[in-house]
Structure formats: structure tokens, C-alpha cells
Amino acid sequence: MPVYEYICQDCKKITEARSSFAEKEKGLSVTCEHCGSKKMVQYFGNMTVTATFPLH
């Protein structure tokens, strides 16, 4: 299940949210775990890619 990062427009801290692609497409409502604000914007930070097949 993908992990999405959101940054709070009030306290400027990042909150992670796990949801399926289907849930994300329907519209994900995220609450800041630090201050409780609903003013969240998706944050595109570091990305990790894993592979189960040879890449060479």
C-alpha cells in the first residue's frame, strides 16, 4: 500500500498517510497528526523504489 506525505499549511510539519490507489483517487482526507489541522497539501519528498527483478 502506498505511503503519501502531506504538509500542514498551519504548522508546516509532514504527516504520512497510507491508502490504496483507489482511496487516493476518490479523495483522501488527511488530518495533521501534530496540530489536528485539515489544511493539508500533498508533499513530494523522497521516493524509494524497490525491484524484484534484475535491472541490468
mmCIF file as gemmi writes it, N, C-alpha and C atoms, coordinates in Angstrom:
data_model
loop_
_atom_site.group_PDB
_atom_site.id
_atom_site.type_symbol
_atom_site.label_atom_id
_atom_site.label_alt_id
_atom_site.label_comp_id
_atom_site.label_asym_id
_atom_site.label_entity_id
_atom_site.label_seq_id
_atom_site.pdbx_PDB_ins_code
_atom_site.Cartn_x
_atom_site.Cartn_y
_atom_site.Cartn_z
_atom_site.occupancy
_atom_site.B_iso_or_equiv
_atom_site.pdbx_formal_charge
_atom_site.auth_seq_id
_atom_site.auth_asym_id
_atom_site.pdbx_PDB_model_num
ATOM 1 N N . MET Axp A 1 ? 0.854 -1.165 0 1 0 ? 1 A 1
ATOM 2 C CA . MET Axp A 1 ? 0 0 0 1 0 ? 1 A 1
ATOM 3 C C . MET Axp A 1 ? 0.903 1.232 0 1 0 ? 1 A 1
ATOM 4 N N . PRO Axp A 2 ? 0.642 2.179 -0.891 1 0 ? 2 A 1
ATOM 5 C CA . PRO Axp A 2 ? 1.48 3.376 -0.981 1 0 ? 2 A 1
ATOM 6 C C . PRO Axp A 2 ? 1.379 4.269 0.257 1 0 ? 2 A 1
ATOM 7 N N . VAL Axp A 3 ? 2.458 4.978 0.515 1 0 ? 3 A 1
ATOM 8 C CA . VAL Axp A 3 ? 2.508 5.96 1.601 1 0 ? 3 A 1
ATOM 9 C C . VAL Axp A 3 ? 2.598 7.339 0.956 1 0 ? 3 A 1
ATOM 10 N N . TYR Axp A 4 ? 1.692 8.217 1.321 1 0 ? 4 A 1
ATOM 11 C CA . TYR Axp A 4 ? 1.672 9.577 0.8 1 0 ? 4 A 1
ATOM 12 C C . TYR Axp A 4 ? 2.072 10.527 1.914 1 0 ? 4 A 1
ATOM 13 N N . GLU Axp A 5 ? 2.79 11.574 1.566 1 0 ? 5 A 1
ATOM 14 C CA . GLU Axp A 5 ? 3.197 12.571 2.543 1 0 ? 5 A 1
ATOM 15 C C . GLU Axp A 5 ? 2.422 13.858 2.285 1 0 ? 5 A 1
ATOM 16 N N . TYR Axp A 6 ? 1.96 14.447 3.371 1 0 ? 6 A 1
ATOM 17 C CA . TYR Axp A 6 ? 1.228 15.71 3.304 1 0 ? 6 A 1
ATOM 18 C C . TYR Axp A 6 ? 1.886 16.698 4.243 1 0 ? 6 A 1
ATOM 19 N N . ILE Axp A 7 ? 1.928 17.976 3.823 1 0 ? 7 A 1
ATOM 20 C CA . ILE Axp A 7 ? 2.481 19.015 4.687 1 0 ? 7 A 1
ATOM 21 C C . ILE Axp A 7 ? 1.331 19.899 5.165 1 0 ? 7 A 1
ATOM 22 N N . CYS Axp A 8 ? 1.359 20.206 6.443 1 0 ? 8 A 1
ATOM 23 C CA . CYS Axp A 8 ? 0.308 21.014 7.064 1 0 ? 8 A 1
ATOM 24 C C . CYS Axp A 8 ? 0.553 22.492 6.749 1 0 ? 8 A 1
ATOM 25 N N . GLN Axp A 9 ? -0.47 23.175 6.287 1 0 ? 9 A 1
ATOM 26 C CA . GLN Axp A 9 ? -0.347 24.593 5.984 1 0 ? 9 A 1
ATOM 27 C C . GLN Axp A 9 ? -0.348 25.448 7.246 1 0 ? 9 A 1
ATOM 28 N N . ASP Axp A 10 ? -0.739 24.877 8.383 1 0 ? 10 A 1
ATOM 29 C CA . ASP Axp A 10 ? -0.734 25.626 9.641 1 0 ? 10 A 1
ATOM 30 C C . ASP Axp A 10 ? 0.597 25.49 10.382 1 0 ? 10 A 1
ATOM 31 N N . CYS Axp A 11 ? 1.021 24.249 10.67 1 0 ? 11 A 1
ATOM 32 C CA . CYS Axp A 11 ? 2.234 24.062 11.477 1 0 ? 11 A 1
ATOM 33 C C . CYS Axp A 11 ? 3.467 23.694 10.65 1 0 ? 11 A 1
ATOM 34 N N . LYS Axp A 12 ? 3.28 23.446 9.332 1 0 ? 12 A 1
ATOM 35 C CA . LYS Axp A 12 ? 4.389 23.147 8.401 1 0 ? 12 A 1
ATOM 36 C C . LYS Axp A 12 ? 5.081 21.818 8.67 1 0 ? 12 A 1
ATOM 37 N N . LYS Axp A 13 ? 4.437 20.903 9.373 1 0 ? 13 A 1
ATOM 38 C CA . LYS Axp A 13 ? 5.017 19.587 9.639 1 0 ? 13 A 1
ATOM 39 C C . LYS Axp A 13 ? 4.418 18.569 8.679 1 0 ? 13 A 1
ATOM 40 N N . ILE Axp A 14 ? 5.161 17.487 8.456 1 0 ? 14 A 1
ATOM 41 C CA . ILE Axp A 14 ? 4.759 16.459 7.495 1 0 ? 14 A 1
ATOM 42 C C . ILE Axp A 14 ? 4.068 15.301 8.21 1 0 ? 14 A 1
ATOM 43 N N . THR Axp A 15 ? 2.97 14.831 7.603 1 0 ? 15 A 1
ATOM 44 C CA . THR Axp A 15 ? 2.216 13.686 8.092 1 0 ? 15 A 1
ATOM 45 C C . THR Axp A 15 ? 2.155 12.662 6.977 1 0 ? 15 A 1
ATOM 46 N N . GLU Axp A 16 ? 2.343 11.384 7.308 1 0 ? 16 A 1
ATOM 47 C CA . GLU Axp A 16 ? 2.242 10.31 6.334 1 0 ? 16 A 1
ATOM 48 C C . GLU Axp A 16 ? 0.851 9.696 6.381 1 0 ? 16 A 1
ATOM 49 N N . ALA Axp A 17 ? 0.351 9.322 5.208 1 0 ? 17 A 1
ATOM 50 C CA . ALA Axp A 17 ? -0.95 8.655 5.111 1 0 ? 17 A 1
ATOM 51 C C . ALA Axp A 17 ? -0.816 7.446 4.2 1 0 ? 17 A 1
ATOM 52 N N . ARG Axp A 18 ? -1.28 6.296 4.661 1 0 ? 18 A 1
ATOM 53 C CA . ARG Axp A 18 ? -1.273 5.074 3.845 1 0 ? 18 A 1
ATOM 54 C C . ARG Axp A 18 ? -2.675 4.87 3.291 1 0 ? 18 A 1
ATOM 55 N N . SER Axp A 19 ? -2.751 4.645 1.99 1 0 ? 19 A 1
ATOM 56 C CA . SER Axp A 19 ? -4.048 4.344 1.388 1 0 ? 19 A 1
ATOM 57 C C . SER Axp A 19 ? -3.824 3.657 0.054 1 0 ? 19 A 1
ATOM 58 N N . SER Axp A 20 ? -4.84 2.97 -0.41 1 0 ? 20 A 1
ATOM 59 C CA . SER Axp A 20 ? -4.764 2.313 -1.713 1 0 ? 20 A 1
ATOM 60 C C . SER Axp A 20 ? -4.885 3.375 -2.801 1 0 ? 20 A 1
ATOM 61 N N . PHE Axp A 21 ? -4.542 2.993 -4.024 1 0 ? 21 A 1
ATOM 62 C CA . PHE Axp A 21 ? -4.682 3.92 -5.147 1 0 ? 21 A 1
ATOM 63 C C . PHE Axp A 21 ? -6.139 4.326 -5.323 1 0 ? 21 A 1
ATOM 64 N N . ALA Axp A 22 ? -7.052 3.378 -5.123 1 0 ? 22 A 1
ATOM 65 C CA . ALA Axp A 22 ? -8.485 3.656 -5.278 1 0 ? 22 A 1
ATOM 66 C C . ALA Axp A 22 ? -8.947 4.698 -4.258 1 0 ? 22 A 1
ATOM 67 N N . GLU Axp A 23 ? -8.526 4.536 -3.002 1 0 ? 23 A 1
ATOM 68 C CA . GLU Axp A 23 ? -8.893 5.515 -1.961 1 0 ? 23 A 1
ATOM 69 C C . GLU Axp A 23 ? -8.328 6.892 -2.287 1 0 ? 23 A 1
ATOM 70 N N . LYS Axp A 24 ? -7.097 6.927 -2.784 1 0 ? 24 A 1
ATOM 71 C CA . LYS Axp A 24 ? -6.448 8.203 -3.13 1 0 ? 24 A 1
ATOM 72 C C . LYS Axp A 24 ? -7.196 8.894 -4.256 1 0 ? 24 A 1
ATOM 73 N N . GLU Axp A 25 ? -7.615 8.122 -5.261 1 0 ? 25 A 1
ATOM 74 C CA . GLU Axp A 25 ? -8.342 8.677 -6.397 1 0 ? 25 A 1
ATOM 75 C C . GLU Axp A 25 ? -9.699 9.246 -5.993 1 0 ? 25 A 1
ATOM 76 N N . LYS Axp A 26 ? -10.35 8.634 -5 1 0 ? 26 A 1
ATOM 77 C CA . LYS Axp A 26 ? -11.658 9.111 -4.531 1 0 ? 26 A 1
ATOM 78 C C . LYS Axp A 26 ? -11.536 10.413 -3.751 1 0 ? 26 A 1
ATOM 79 N N . GLY Axp A 27 ? -10.344 10.684 -3.231 1 0 ? 27 A 1
ATOM 80 C CA . GLY Axp A 27 ? -10.136 11.888 -2.434 1 0 ? 27 A 1
ATOM 81 C C . GLY Axp A 27 ? -9.83 11.508 -1.001 1 0 ? 27 A 1
ATOM 82 N N . LEU Axp A 28 ? -8.618 11.737 -0.603 1 0 ? 28 A 1
ATOM 83 C CA . LEU Axp A 28 ? -8.148 11.336 0.709 1 0 ? 28 A 1
ATOM 84 C C . LEU Axp A 28 ? -8.239 12.526 1.661 1 0 ? 28 A 1
ATOM 85 N N . SER Axp A 29 ? -8.887 12.346 2.782 1 0 ? 29 A 1
ATOM 86 C CA . SER Axp A 29 ? -8.987 13.4 3.796 1 0 ? 29 A 1
ATOM 87 C C . SER Axp A 29 ? -7.944 13.124 4.878 1 0 ? 29 A 1
ATOM 88 N N . VAL Axp A 30 ? -6.94 13.992 4.957 1 0 ? 30 A 1
ATOM 89 C CA . VAL Axp A 30 ? -5.833 13.785 5.889 1 0 ? 30 A 1
ATOM 90 C C . VAL Axp A 30 ? -5.878 14.86 6.972 1 0 ? 30 A 1
ATOM 91 N N . THR Axp A 31 ? -5.685 14.437 8.217 1 0 ? 31 A 1
ATOM 92 C CA . THR Axp A 31 ? -5.619 15.349 9.355 1 0 ? 31 A 1
ATOM 93 C C . THR Axp A 31 ? -4.19 15.376 9.872 1 0 ? 31 A 1
ATOM 94 N N . CYS Axp A 32 ? -3.671 16.553 10.17 1 0 ? 32 A 1
ATOM 95 C CA . CYS Axp A 32 ? -2.313 16.687 10.689 1 0 ? 32 A 1
ATOM 96 C C . CYS Axp A 32 ? -2.215 15.982 12.039 1 0 ? 32 A 1
ATOM 97 N N . GLU Axp A 33 ? -1.23 15.084 12.158 1 0 ? 33 A 1
ATOM 98 C CA . GLU Axp A 33 ? -1.058 14.349 13.42 1 0 ? 33 A 1
ATOM 99 C C . GLU Axp A 33 ? -0.396 15.209 14.486 1 0 ? 33 A 1
ATOM 100 N N . HIS Axp A 34 ? 0.089 16.39 14.116 1 0 ? 34 A 1
ATOM 101 C CA . HIS Axp A 34 ? 0.779 17.265 15.058 1 0 ? 34 A 1
ATOM 102 C C . HIS Axp A 34 ? -0.148 18.322 15.669 1 0 ? 34 A 1
ATOM 103 N N . CYS Axp A 35 ? -0.996 18.95 14.82 1 0 ? 35 A 1
ATOM 104 C CA . CYS Axp A 35 ? -1.837 20.036 15.339 1 0 ? 35 A 1
ATOM 105 C C . CYS Axp A 35 ? -3.335 19.817 15.102 1 0 ? 35 A 1
ATOM 106 N N . GLY Axp A 36 ? -3.692 18.761 14.336 1 0 ? 36 A 1
ATOM 107 C CA . GLY Axp A 36 ? -5.102 18.462 14.103 1 0 ? 36 A 1
ATOM 108 C C . GLY Axp A 36 ? -5.737 19.227 12.955 1 0 ? 36 A 1
ATOM 109 N N . SER Axp A 37 ? -4.967 20.01 12.223 1 0 ? 37 A 1
ATOM 110 C CA . SER Axp A 37 ? -5.495 20.802 11.111 1 0 ? 37 A 1
ATOM 111 C C . SER Axp A 37 ? -5.904 19.913 9.946 1 0 ? 37 A 1
ATOM 112 N N . LYS Axp A 38 ? -6.87 20.369 9.175 1 0 ? 38 A 1
ATOM 113 C CA . LYS Axp A 38 ? -7.299 19.689 7.951 1 0 ? 38 A 1
ATOM 114 C C . LYS Axp A 38 ? -6.715 20.371 6.716 1 0 ? 38 A 1
ATOM 115 N N . LYS Axp A 39 ? -5.915 21.415 6.908 1 0 ? 39 A 1
ATOM 116 C CA . LYS Axp A 39 ? -5.326 22.164 5.79 1 0 ? 39 A 1
ATOM 117 C C . LYS Axp A 39 ? -4.036 21.479 5.341 1 0 ? 39 A 1
ATOM 118 N N . MET Axp A 40 ? -4.21 20.378 4.606 1 0 ? 40 A 1
ATOM 119 C CA . MET Axp A 40 ? -3.075 19.563 4.186 1 0 ? 40 A 1
ATOM 120 C C . MET Axp A 40 ? -2.889 19.615 2.675 1 0 ? 40 A 1
ATOM 121 N N . VAL Axp A 41 ? -1.633 19.648 2.237 1 0 ? 41 A 1
ATOM 122 C CA . VAL Axp A 41 ? -1.289 19.65 0.822 1 0 ? 41 A 1
ATOM 123 C C . VAL Axp A 41 ? -0.308 18.511 0.598 1 0 ? 41 A 1
ATOM 124 N N . GLN Axp A 42 ? -0.512 17.763 -0.49 1 0 ? 42 A 1
ATOM 125 C CA . GLN Axp A 42 ? 0.395 16.64 -0.737 1 0 ? 42 A 1
ATOM 126 C C . GLN Axp A 42 ? 1.807 17.156 -0.952 1 0 ? 42 A 1
ATOM 127 N N . TYR Axp A 43 ? 2.754 16.47 -0.332 1 0 ? 43 A 1
ATOM 128 C CA . TYR Axp A 43 ? 4.167 16.831 -0.339 1 0 ? 43 A 1
ATOM 129 C C . TYR Axp A 43 ? 4.929 15.737 -1.076 1 0 ? 43 A 1
ATOM 130 N N . PHE Axp A 44 ? 5.733 16.122 -2.044 1 0 ? 44 A 1
ATOM 131 C CA . PHE Axp A 44 ? 6.513 15.161 -2.81 1 0 ? 44 A 1
ATOM 132 C C . PHE Axp A 44 ? 7.957 15.239 -2.349 1 0 ? 44 A 1
ATOM 133 N N . GLY Axp A 45 ? 8.297 14.398 -1.387 1 0 ? 45 A 1
ATOM 134 C CA . GLY Axp A 45 ? 9.644 14.378 -0.821 1 0 ? 45 A 1
ATOM 135 C C . GLY Axp A 45 ? 10.456 13.26 -1.436 1 0 ? 45 A 1
ATOM 136 N N . ASN Axp A 46 ? 11.168 12.537 -0.606 1 0 ? 46 A 1
ATOM 137 C CA . ASN Axp A 46 ? 11.999 11.43 -1.069 1 0 ? 46 A 1
ATOM 138 C C . ASN Axp A 46 ? 11.141 10.294 -1.595 1 0 ? 46 A 1
ATOM 139 N N . MET Axp A 47 ? 11.686 9.567 -2.548 1 0 ? 47 A 1
ATOM 140 C CA . MET Axp A 47 ? 10.968 8.45 -3.129 1 0 ? 47 A 1
ATOM 141 C C . MET Axp A 47 ? 11.861 7.218 -3.081 1 0 ? 47 A 1
ATOM 142 N N . THR Axp A 48 ? 11.293 6.095 -2.701 1 0 ? 48 A 1
ATOM 143 C CA . THR Axp A 48 ? 12.024 4.839 -2.657 1 0 ? 48 A 1
ATOM 144 C C . THR Axp A 48 ? 11.434 3.895 -3.687 1 0 ? 48 A 1
ATOM 145 N N . VAL Axp A 49 ? 12.308 3.281 -4.464 1 0 ? 49 A 1
ATOM 146 C CA . VAL Axp A 49 ? 11.866 2.324 -5.474 1 0 ? 49 A 1
ATOM 147 C C . VAL Axp A 49 ? 12.517 0.981 -5.174 1 0 ? 49 A 1
ATOM 148 N N . THR Axp A 50 ? 11.716 -0.061 -5.156 1 0 ? 50 A 1
ATOM 149 C CA . THR Axp A 50 ? 12.258 -1.403 -4.966 1 0 ? 50 A 1
ATOM 150 C C . THR Axp A 50 ? 11.907 -2.24 -6.18 1 0 ? 50 A 1
ATOM 151 N N . ALA Axp A 51 ? 12.784 -3.165 -6.52 1 0 ? 51 A 1
ATOM 152 C CA . ALA Axp A 51 ? 12.553 -4.01 -7.691 1 0 ? 51 A 1
ATOM 153 C C . ALA Axp A 51 ? 12.749 -5.467 -7.279 1 0 ? 51 A 1
ATOM 154 N N . THR Axp A 52 ? 11.974 -6.336 -7.895 1 0 ? 52 A 1
ATOM 155 C CA . THR Axp A 52 ? 12.109 -7.768 -7.616 1 0 ? 52 A 1
ATOM 156 C C . THR Axp A 52 ? 12.682 -8.505 -8.826 1 0 ? 52 A 1
ATOM 157 N N . PHE Axp A 53 ? 13.196 -7.746 -9.772 1 0 ? 53 A 1
ATOM 158 C CA . PHE Axp A 53 ? 13.789 -8.344 -10.968 1 0 ? 53 A 1
ATOM 159 C C . PHE Axp A 53 ? 15.122 -7.641 -11.249 1 0 ? 53 A 1
ATOM 160 N N . PRO Axp A 54 ? 16.029 -8.268 -11.972 1 0 ? 54 A 1
ATOM 161 C CA . PRO Axp A 54 ? 17.319 -7.637 -12.278 1 0 ? 54 A 1
ATOM 162 C C . PRO Axp A 54 ? 17.141 -6.382 -13.135 1 0 ? 54 A 1
ATOM 163 N N . LEU Axp A 55 ? 17.855 -5.343 -12.801 1 0 ? 55 A 1
ATOM 164 C CA . LEU Axp A 55 ? 17.766 -4.091 -13.545 1 0 ? 55 A 1
ATOM 165 C C . LEU Axp A 55 ? 18.901 -3.927 -14.556 1 0 ? 55 A 1
ATOM 166 N N . HIS Axp A 56 ? 19.676 -4.943 -14.818 1 0 ? 56 A 1
ATOM 167 C CA . HIS Axp A 56 ? 20.78 -4.819 -15.784 1 0 ? 56 A 1
ATOM 168 C C . HIS Axp A 56 ? 20.555 -5.611 -17.044 1 0 ? 56 A 1
